[in-house]
Amino acid sequence: MSAEKSFITPPFIAGLTASVLAVIKLVFGLSSGSMAVVSSALDSLGDCLVSAINFFALKKASAQPNEKFNFGYGKIEALTTLFEGFFIMGAGLLVAYGGVMKILNPEPIDFSIGAVVMVISLVMTTALVIYLRHAAAKYDSMIIYADATHYQVDLLTNAATLAALIVVHFSGLVIIDALFGIGVSAYIVSQAMPLIKESVYMLLDGSLPTEITDEIKELIAKKEPILSTHLIRTRKSGNICYFGVHLVFDPNITLAKAHECEAELEKEIKERFSQNKWIFEIHFDITDDEEIERGEI
């Protein structure tokens, strides 16, 4: 069962985990009066919101094309990833701001409460990141990959917070907690940038990776009836790869033979890159008319 069609999707699991963490942190935070833990609980509530958005986006992205959206809803993945990239970046900047404020207004830290909550968060978030990474590779989903990156950032934040608590507890230097936070914020922002870049690339119909295109060219080169190719165009929308090409055949080849060759080529591409869905736009030529097609002559 695919990630899109099953109710128990990776974003659903992520949201459920974040909800449990939010409740745990909120209970510990309110019972101890620790604002640091309460703030972490609010961060987990934000994680719930993002995972909820990803849950519905993953469902919608798999919807069938219709008269209004002829190519389907695959780009919802890119839009959602773009949102999550900016969300992660915003979280990083907030962490940096919190670090600066702690330097200006140092506050005592309750080591026992903070340590217990962070250890619980580390264990649960580590398991979640491993699961999401596996699911992202399995389904080749930008949304799940973005969610994995998001919780990986949370994992580092929790680890850094725990490390800072330990160092502060034994050294008594409260400022170390703030410095850890500022360092983590720089990492968070660096993790957000690739998500933003990749989502914008998809929204602008960027081509498929060169290594994929090169392998397809090799498959085409092995087809003897094909004399040459031109006007190769590729793009990706969600989990759907679009591949367009003009194939040049001998003028004497039958239409049936050309279609047979095309069908074999499409089958080989689908088998070689089976993790994706494919839509082909293949045109038959008897001469190389690339310059005419491009409007260069």
C-alpha positions in Angstrom: 0.0 0.0 0.0 1.4 3.4 -1.0 2.2 6.2 1.5 -0.5 8.3 -0.1 -3.4 5.8 0.0 -2.9 4.4 3.5 -4.4 6.4 6.4 -1.3 5.6 8.6 1.1 7.7 6.5 4.6 8.9 7.7 3.3 12.4 8.4 0.5 10.9 10.5 3.1 9.0 12.5 5.3 12.1 12.8 2.3 14.2 14.0 1.3 11.6 16.5 4.8 11.4 17.9 5.0 15.2 18.1 1.7 15.3 19.9 2.9 12.8 22.6 6.1 14.9 23.0 4.1 18.1 23.3 1.9 16.6 26.1 4.9 15.2 28.0 6.8 18.5 27.8 3.8 20.6 28.7 3.1 18.5 31.8 6.7 18.6 33.0 7.0 22.3 32.1 3.9 23.4 34.0 4.5 21.2 37.0 8.1 22.5 37.4 7.5 26.1 36.3 10.3 25.7 33.7 9.7 28.1 30.8 12.4 26.3 28.8 10.4 23.1 28.8 7.1 24.9 28.1 8.8 26.6 25.1 9.9 23.2 23.9 6.3 22.0 24.2 5.1 24.8 22.1 7.8 23.9 19.5 6.4 20.3 19.4 2.9 21.7 18.9 4.2 23.6 15.9 5.6 20.2 14.7 2.1 18.8 15.0 0.8 21.5 12.8 3.5 21.0 10.1 2.9 17.2 10.1 -0.8 17.7 9.8 -0.3 19.9 6.8 2.1 17.3 5.3 -0.5 14.6 6.0 -3.2 16.3 3.9 -0.7 17.5 1.3 0.5 13.9 0.7 -3.1 12.8 0.3 -3.9 15.6 -2.2 -0.7 15.2 -4.2 -1.8 11.7 -5.2 -5.2 12.8 -6.5 -5.9 12.0 -10.1 -5.6 14.7 -12.9 -8.9 16.4 -13.9 -10.2 19.0 -16.3 -8.9 21.8 -14.2 -5.5 20.3 -13.3 -4.5 18.2 -16.3 -1.1 17.2 -14.8 -2.4 16.3 -11.3 -1.5 17.8 -8.0 2.2 16.7 -7.7 3.5 20.2 -7.2 1.6 20.4 -3.9 4.7 18.5 -2.5 7.0 21.3 -3.7 4.7 24.0 -2.2 4.5 22.1 1.1 8.2 21.6 1.2 8.8 25.3 0.5 6.5 26.2 3.4 8.3 23.7 5.7 11.7 25.1 4.6 10.7 28.6 5.6 9.2 27.2 8.8 12.4 25.4 9.8 14.4 28.6 9.0 12.0 30.6 11.1 12.5 28.2 14.0 16.3 28.5 13.6 16.1 32.3 13.8 13.8 32.0 16.9 16.4 29.7 18.6 19.1 32.3 17.8 16.9 35.1 19.3 16.3 33.0 22.4 20.0 32.4 22.7 20.8 36.1 22.5 18.1 36.9 25.1 19.6 34.3 27.5 22.9 36.0 27.2 21.4 39.4 28.0 19.1 38.0 30.7 20.6 34.7 32.1 18.1 32.5 34.1 18.8 29.5 36.3 18.2 26.1 34.7 16.4 23.2 36.4 18.8 20.4 35.3 16.7 17.4 36.6 13.5 18.4 34.8 15.2 19.5 31.6 17.4 16.4 31.4 14.5 13.9 31.8 12.4 15.6 29.2 15.3 15.9 26.7 16.2 12.2 27.1 12.6 11.2 26.4 12.5 13.5 23.4 15.9 12.2 22.1 14.8 8.6 22.1 11.4 9.2 20.5 12.7 11.7 17.9 15.6 9.4 16.9 13.2 6.6 16.2 11.0 8.9 14.2 13.9 10.3 12.1 15.1 6.7 11.2 11.5 5.8 10.2 11.0 8.9 8.1 14.3 8.6 6.3 13.4 5.1 5.4 10.0 6.1 4.2 11.3 9.0 2.2 13.7 6.7 0.3 11.0 4.1 -0.2 8.3 6.5 -1.6 10.7 9.1 -3.1 8.5 11.8 -1.5 9.7 15.4 -1.1 7.1 15.9 1.7 8.4 12.9 3.8 12.0 14.0 3.2 11.2 17.5 4.4 9.5 16.0 7.5 12.5 13.9 8.2 14.8 16.9 7.9 12.5 18.9 10.2 12.6 16.2 12.9 16.4 15.8 12.4 16.7 19.4 13.3 14.6 18.8 16.4 16.8 15.9 17.2 19.9 18.0 17.1 18.2 20.8 19.1 17.2 18.3 21.8 20.7 16.8 21.9 22.3 20.2 22.1 19.9 21.3 24.8 20.7 18.2 26.8 24.5 18.7 26.3 24.2 22.3 27.4 22.2 21.3 30.5 25.0 18.9 31.5 27.8 21.4 30.9 25.9 24.1 32.7 25.1 21.8 35.6 28.7 20.9 36.2 30.3 24.3 35.3 27.7 26.7 36.6 28.1 28.8 33.5 24.6 29.6 32.3 25.8 31.4 29.2 26.9 28.1 27.7 23.3 27.2 27.2 22.8 30.3 25.1 25.9 29.7 23.1 24.8 26.2 22.3 21.4 27.5 21.2 23.0 30.0 18.8 25.2 27.3 17.3 22.2 25.0 16.8 20.3 27.9 15.1 23.0 28.2 12.5 22.7 24.5 11.7 18.9 24.7 11.5 19.1 27.5 9.0 21.7 25.5 6.9 19.3 22.5 6.8 16.4 24.7 5.6 18.2 26.1 2.6 18.4 22.9 0.6 14.7 22.2 1.1 13.8 25.7 -0.2 16.2 25.4 -3.1 14.9 21.9 -4.1 11.2 22.9 -3.9 11.7 26.1 -5.9 13.6 24.0 -8.5 10.6 21.7 -8.9 8.1 24.6 -9.0 10.2 26.1 -11.9 10.1 22.7 -13.8 13.8 22.0 -13.3 15.0 19.0 -15.3 15.7 15.5 -13.9 19.2 14.8 -12.4 21.8 14.5 -15.1 22.7 10.9 -14.1 19.1 9.8 -14.8 19.0 11.5 -18.2 22.3 10.0 -19.1 21.2 6.5 -18.3 18.0 7.0 -20.4 20.2 8.3 -23.3 22.2 5.1 -23.0 19.0 3.0 -23.2 18.0 4.9 -26.3 21.4 4.5 -27.9 21.0 0.7 -27.7 17.8 0.7 -29.8 19.0 0.0 -33.3 16.0 1.4 -35.2 16.6 4.8 -33.6 19.1 6.9 -35.6 19.4 9.9 -33.3 17.5 11.9 -30.7 16.9 15.6 -30.0 14.8 18.0 -27.9 15.0 15.9 -24.8 12.9 17.6 -22.1 12.5 16.4 -18.5 10.8 17.6 -15.3 9.4 16.2 -12.1 6.1 16.9 -10.3 5.7 15.1 -7.0 6.6 11.4 -7.7 5.8 11.7 -11.4 8.7 12.1 -13.9 8.0 13.6 -17.3 10.2 12.7 -20.2 9.9 14.1 -23.7 12.1 13.3 -26.7 12.1 13.4 -30.5 13.2 10.0 -31.9 14.7 10.0 -35.5 13.9 6.8 -37.5 14.7 5.7 -41.0 12.0 7.0 -43.4 11.2 3.4 -44.5 10.4 2.1 -41.0 6.7 1.1 -40.5 4.7 3.0 -37.9 4.0 -0.3 -36.1 7.8 -1.0 -35.8 8.4 2.6 -34.5 5.7 2.2 -31.9 7.0 -1.2 -30.9 10.5 0.4 -30.3 8.9 3.2 -28.3 6.9 0.8 -26.1 10.1 -1.2 -25.3 12.0 1.9 -24.4 9.2 3.1 -22.1 9.1 -0.3 -20.4 12.9 -0.3 -19.8 12.8 3.2 -18.4 10.0 2.3 -16.0 11.8 -0.9 -14.9 15.1 0.9 -14.4 13.5 3.8 -12.4 10.6 1.9 -10.8 10.5 4.1 -7.7 8.9 6.8 -9.8 5.8 7.1 -12.0 6.5 8.1 -15.6 4.7 10.1 -18.3 6.2 10.1 -21.7 5.9 12.6 -24.6 7.6 10.9 -27.5 7.6 12.3 -31.0 8.6 10.4 -34.2 10.8 12.1 -36.8 12.5 11.0 -40.0 14.9 13.9 -40.0 16.6 15.9 -37.2 14.4 19.0 -37.1 15.7 20.3 -33.8 16.6 23.7 -35.1 13.1 24.1 -36.6 11.4 22.9 -33.4 13.4 25.4 -31.4 12.6 28.2 -33.8 16.2 28.8 -34.7 15.6 28.7 -38.5 
